[in-house]
Amino acid sequence: MNERIGELLAPTRLMLTPGPCSVDSRVYRALSTPMVGHMDPFFIGLIGEVQTLLREVFQTENKFTFPISASGSGGIETAVVNTLEPGDEAIVCVNGTFSERMAIIASRTGSTIHRAEAPLGHTVDPDDVRRAGKGRKIKFVGVCHGETSTGVITSLDPFRKVADELGALLIVDAVATLAGVPLDVDKQRIDICFSGSQKAISAPPGMAPITVGPRMEELLANRKTPVQSWYFDLTGVMKFWGKERTYHHTPAISLIFALREALRIVSEEGLAAGWQRHRQNQQALIAGLEALGLELFVPDPNDRLPTVTSVRVPAGVEEARLRRQLLDEFGIEIAGGIGTLSGKIWRVGLMGYSSQAKHVLLFLAGLEKVLLEQGYHAPAGAGIGAAVQVYAHVEAVSAGGKK
Amino acid sequence: MNERIGELLAPTRLMLTPGPCSVDSRVYRALSTPMVGHMDPFFIGLIGEVQTLLREVFQTENKFTFPISASGSGGIETAVVNTLEPGDEAIVCVNGTFSERMAIIASRTGSTIHRAEAPLGHTVDPDDVRRAGKGRKIKFVGVCHGETSTGVITSLDPFRKVADELGALLIVDAVATLAGVPLDVDKQRIDICFSGSQKAISAPPGMAPITVGPRMEELLANRKTPVQSWYFDLTGVMKFWGKERTYHHTPAISLIFALREALRIVSEEGLAAGWQRHRQNQQALIAGLEALGLELFVPDPNDRLPTVTSVRVPAGVEEARLRRQLLDEFGIEIAGGIGTLSGKIWRVGLMGYSSQAKHVLLFLAGLEKVLLEQGYHAPAGAGIGAAVQVYAHVEAVSAGGKK
C-alpha cells in the first residue's frame, strides 16, 4: 500500500468561481446513490425524466435533449463536429477564451472558419458576421451566450437574424447562462444549444447538456461523411437517449443522478425566479464592488453577464496573492483572468446554489479585509453597506409584491 | 415545478455486469465530498496523488498517467486520434465489439486501418498481424486486452513482439483488465494503455485512466497536424495533469475524488492479491455454472477473461426474461450479449468490489431458481455445491500458507 496517500481530507470552500459552483446537499445525496446499470429498466426510465427536466430548462420541445458525457468543452466539440463536414465554412463570434475555443475546435475539422471578433469585454457586432458571410455558403454561426472569460453576455436575437439571412444554423454556447439567464431555445430558434452541469444548474462538473433542433436533426440525417469523433457522434449517442435506448458508451451514472436532482431544484424554484435571483445578487455584488472603488471590466452595464462578474485588479494589489488569501482565510474561491487577462482581472461567479445574498455579503466582507491588508483603502464597510442597500430595496419590493 | 418527477428512489442492485460494478461505501463517501475548484491548491495537490496511485496500478513510471474526462470509449478515442495523422496506416486486432470499436474510431481519422480478425470467443493470431503489416509502415498495433463483449483475454507479449518487428507502437485497451488481471505497462512496453474507472478499479463510470509512454510522448511532440479532437488532445490535457497545471477543461472533480478512494482500496489490497481474488472468484463461478450444466462461451480456458465470464443461454430458456427475473427478485444485474451475440449469451462480471465469494454464491443460487422456473433442470444445489468446493479448497490452501 502507498503509505503517503491517506484519507481524503478536503477543505470546505465557498465556490464563487465561474464554475464549478457550490452544490446543494440534496445533490450530493443523489450523487452518492448506490450504483445501478445504464441498461437497468429503472435507469432507462430515469434518463427520460432527466430529458424532461432538461427540456424545461432549455425551454424546448426538441426530442434530442440530453447530457453529453463530458465537460462543457466537450459540448462545444459535439456541436461543431456534428455540424461540419470537410470543405464547409462557418462563422464563429470571438470575444474571449471560450468563444475562441469554438473557433479552434471547429478549425480542426477541415472546414474553413471565419471569425467575427470583438475586443475583450465587448460583444461582437452582428454586422461583422453579416459581412463575413457575404457571398459565402455558411453552415453555422456560432455565438457564446455568456463569455465566462470576461463576463460578457451577448443578445442572441440579432445573430439568429443574420444566420437566417445567410441560411445558416445558429449554435449557442450557453455554458455560463443556462438556468441563470433568460434563454428560450424554441422561441429564439437555436439549432444547437449546450451547457455545462457545474454552472447555474449547480450540479458537479462532468456533463454537458445539449439540445438539438429539427434542422440540425435533418442535417445529421443527410451528412455525407461520418462525424470525425465517435465519442461525440450525436447519431450514436442519440440511440441511447432516444427511443431505441441502445447502448453506445457507459455514461457517468452518478453524475446523471446528481444532474437530475439539481434540475429538480431549478424546476422547483422556477426559471423566472431563478433568473431574477441571479440578477439581484449580481446587482448587490456590483454595488458593493463599486462602493469599494473597484472598476468593472465590462464597461457597458447591458453587456454584463449576470452569472460572472469581472473586475479590474486595482494598481498596487497583487492579484494571485489576494485570491490565495481569500481562500486561506475565508475558504472563498474566486477566479483570476485567463489568457491575456491573467493578473489583470478577478472573476466572481454567482451561479446556482452559489448565488445567495449571504455569499455576496461574506465575499464583500472578506474582500474588504484582504484589500486593506494589501494597502488598498476604501471607506470602511462601504461594500457591505451598498450591497445591503440593494437587498433592503429588493426585500421591500418583493414584500410589497406579496400583499 | 414539474410535479411528475419526484424524489430519487433507486433500487439497490448487486452489479454483476461487465461494468459498472458495485462500489464500496468508502468511494461513495469520497464521491460526495463538497465541491472544490479544479485550480484550488488542494485539488492541484490531489491530482498528483491520483497520478501516483494510477502509476502504481498501471505499473509504470510514465509521467503522463492520468484519467481522461470520459468513459472507456473516450479512452479508445484519445489513444488513436493522438497517434494517427492523415495517411497513416495501423492494424487493429478485432475479436469483439470493443476491439472493433477501436478500428471504427481509428478509421474516422483519415488513416487506413487494417483488421486482424478472430471469431468471437477466440484470440487474434499474432501471425495475422505480422502478415497484415508486411511491407507496410504501421503506426500502431491495437489490442484489446480483455474483450468485454465475449469474455476473452489476449496475451499481450506476442503482439509487442510483432509491433517491434513492424516498428509500430502498441496500444492496449485495458478497460476490462486493469486492476483485475496481471498487467505491467513498463515491463510489457505498452506505448499507450487506457482503462475505465467503473471496471476492476470499482469507481463510478465517467473516467478513463490512461498512461502514455516515452515513444508516444515523442510522437506527440513531432506531429505534423493537430490532433483532430480538441477535447481528447493529449498535449492540451497534459498541460493540466503535467507540471504546468494549466487549465484545459473542467474535469469531473467529484469523480476524481471517488477514483482516488477506489485506487487507495486497490493499493491497500495489493495488485497481486487483487488479481488472485478475481481469478479465484471466477473459478468458483465457472465451477458453479458448469455444475448447473451450462456451457461457457469461450472454449479455451486460457482465453477466459477473469473479470467477465460469458455463458451460453441453454435451449428453451428466454435470455432477457431470465435476466429480468434475476433483477426483480434478487436485485442482481448481469448482462446479455451484444451485437450478433444478443440473445445467445449472458455475461457475468466479477470486477472490483463485485468480485466477492458472497456475490458468486448469491448469484448461483438465484440463477438456479430462475432457470428452474423456465423449466431448465439441474441437480438441486449443484452450482452452489461446486462453488463452495472451490472456496473450501482455496481457504484450506491459504490457511496452510499462513502457518
Interface residues (C-beta under 8 A of the other chain):
Chain A: M1 N2 R4 I5 L8 A10 P11 T12 R13 M15 T17 G19 P20 C21 S22 V23 Y28 R29 A30 L31 S32 T33 P34 M35 V36 G37 H38 M39 D40 P41 F42 L46 E49 T52 L53 E56 S69 A70 S71 G72 S73 G74 I76 E77 R101 I104 I105 R108 T109 G196 Q198 P204 P205 G206 P226 V227 Q228 S229 W230 Y231 F232 Y247 H248 H249 T250 P251 A252 I253 S254 L255 F257 A258 R260 E261 R264 S267 E268 G270 R324 L327 E333 A335 I338
Chain B: M1 N2 R4 I5 L8 A10 P11 T12 R13 M15 T17 G19 P20 C21 S22 V23 Y28 R29 A30 L31 S32 T33 P34 M35 V36 G37 H38 M39 D40 P41 F42 L46 E49 T52 L53 E56 S69 A70 S71 G72 S73 G74 I76 E77 R101 I104 I105 R108 T109 G196 Q198 P204 P205 G206 P226 V227 Q228 S229 W230 Y231 F232 Y247 H248 H249 T250 P251 A252 I253 S254 L255 F257 A258 R260 E261 R264 S267 E268 G270 R324 L327 E333 A335 I338
